Amino acid sequence: MAHLEVEPKPRRPWWFGVLIVLLLILLAGTLIGKCNNEGGTTGADKPPKDSVLTP
């Protein structure tokens, strides 16, 4: 049988995983923030502009 040299796969450093997780959290926060700004209230939630609020 032939003797083959096997090299271990290079591993990424631990901080690479932490960096990816932080970027995903920032991306999710940005997307959630944009969704809240665009669809925060509907027309049914707001009173008409010409209405007068009385106490």
C-alpha positions in Angstrom: 0.0 0.0 0.0 1.2 3.5 -0.8 2.0 5.9 2.0 0.1 9.2 1.4 0.8 12.4 3.3 -2.4 13.9 4.6 -2.5 17.5 5.7 -5.2 18.7 8.1 -7.7 21.2 6.8 -6.9 24.8 7.8 -9.3 26.0 10.4 -10.6 29.5 10.6 -9.8 31.4 13.8 -12.5 31.6 16.5 -13.0 35.4 16.0 -14.1 34.7 12.4 -17.3 33.1 13.7 -17.9 35.9 16.1 -17.5 38.4 13.4 -20.0 36.6 11.2 -22.6 36.4 14.0 -22.2 40.1 14.8 -22.7 41.0 11.1 -25.9 38.9 11.0 -27.2 40.6 14.1 -26.6 44.0 12.6 -28.2 43.0 9.4 -31.3 41.7 11.2 -31.5 44.9 13.3 -31.3 47.1 10.2 -34.0 45.1 8.4 -36.3 45.2 11.4 -35.8 48.9 11.8 -36.6 49.6 8.1 -39.8 47.5 8.4 -40.9 49.4 11.5 -40.3 52.7 9.8 -42.2 51.9 6.6 -45.2 50.1 8.1 -45.5 51.6 11.5 -49.0 52.9 11.3 -51.8 52.4 8.9 -54.4 54.9 7.8 -56.9 53.4 10.2 -54.6 54.2 13.1 -54.4 58.0 12.3 -57.2 60.5 12.7 -58.0 62.5 9.6 -55.9 65.7 9.3 -58.9 68.0 9.4 -60.5 66.6 12.5 -60.4 68.4 15.8 -59.7 66.5 18.9 -61.9 67.5 21.9 -61.2 66.5 25.4 
